[in-house]
């Protein structure tokens, strides 16, 4: 059981999360911390099921292994997506704050 979970987590580790970072940045810039919280929640509730090609690779393993693999894969992928969305959202919020402060400072250079 533990072996399946560890291997599922390792497989999820190589899945890209750049789209979640970009989505977080855009949401953070446009809506600030509220948007960051929303994109984080969306990332946490997104589908993180094992792709069909991965399921074929583990099809010959016992069902307990397959279940723990899928659980480990889903948990790790959701965690990575949430982290990426939060990072992007906070970067976007920081950019929003900097833009707001520079626009409202009234100082011209």
Secondary structure, DSSP 8 states (H G I E B T S, - for coil): -HHHHHHHHHHHHTS--HHHHHHHHHHHHHHTHHHHHHHHHHHHTS-----HHHHHHTTTS-HHHHHHHHHHHHHHHHHHHHHHHHHHHHHHHHHHHHHHHHHHS----
